[in-house]
Amino acid sequence: MYRALPTLVADIEQFEAALADPALLELAHTADHIARVQAACMQARETDEILSVNADTVVSPASWEAAVGAVGCAIAAVEAVMAGGTRAAFCPVRPPGHHATPNRAMGFCLFNNVAIAARHAIRTEAVDRVLIVDWDVHHGNGTQDIFYDDPAVFYLSMHQSPLFPGTGSSEETGAGPGEGTTLNIPKPPGLPPEEYVEALLAGLDDVLDRFDPQLVLVSAGFDAGVDDPIGGFTLREQDFATLTHELVARTSATAHGRVVSLLEGGYNPEELGRNAVAHLTALRDVLRDTPSVDSTAEAR
């Protein structure tokens, strides 16, 4: 799928990123967690076996390189967007990340790619307000945990409920200085696709009434698609395109089109490919009509 993207979506530049410095993993994870994951990956390499980290997450002999590579892609994409080298970026990485908590791997996720990317942007003083929008069919419990008391990062999630991991109640809104910077939109399966689109966009408008993001990160889970075997949402290619277009357009006043999207779930490979292409095509098209930071400054 990934090699076909430059052919299927014209005017898209593809580049590879370096592996992340393992020290950057501590932006979102404890040292103990990092050491446990690395030890399991090294054991898998030495024995040439697939090993269980816990009941729902395994590692292979190549998992360490894949995991730090995914983080490296997220960091490189954020750096490129913030430096103005590109308007936006999509990272089709594996493993996914939004279930990984500060001290636990779970739900196929070893490290939280989107959380590390957000913290890196803030740590380098590129921005001080980041919005994470998560439309994976599963709630991103790890991302929520990491930023639950952090007022600099707003976490917005629409997800199926009930479903793994069982978190993401609408009553979970943040704590301490982060109170009010978490917004969960749990929805039942089987609704018409337009109801999911309308619900997420209404939630986005609610966020933008009280939070001005300078950078938008997307946990782009395409297991919210109608043909995914795990979830019960009904989104189609055109719905992901609409969400992408509206997300960029509605945040453009403060984020100026600076969007980095990271692949999360998706368990029907053919549908995953179609939805990713629809997302990337919409991202390219809406940016053509969205002023950049430089052009906005010139207009002022």
Secondary structure by P-SEA (a helix, b strand, c coil): ccccccccccccccccccccccccccccccaaaaaaaaaaaaaaaaacbbbbcccccccccaaaaaaaaaaaaaaaaaaaaaacccccccccccccccccccccccccccccaaaaaaaaaaaaccccbbbbbbcccccaaaaaaaccccccbbbbbbbbcccccccccccccccccccccbbbbbbbccccaaaaaaaaaaaaaaaaacccccbbbbccccccccccccccccccaaaaaaaaaaaaaaaccccccbbbbbbcccccaaaaaaaaaaaaaaaaaaaaacccaaaaaaac
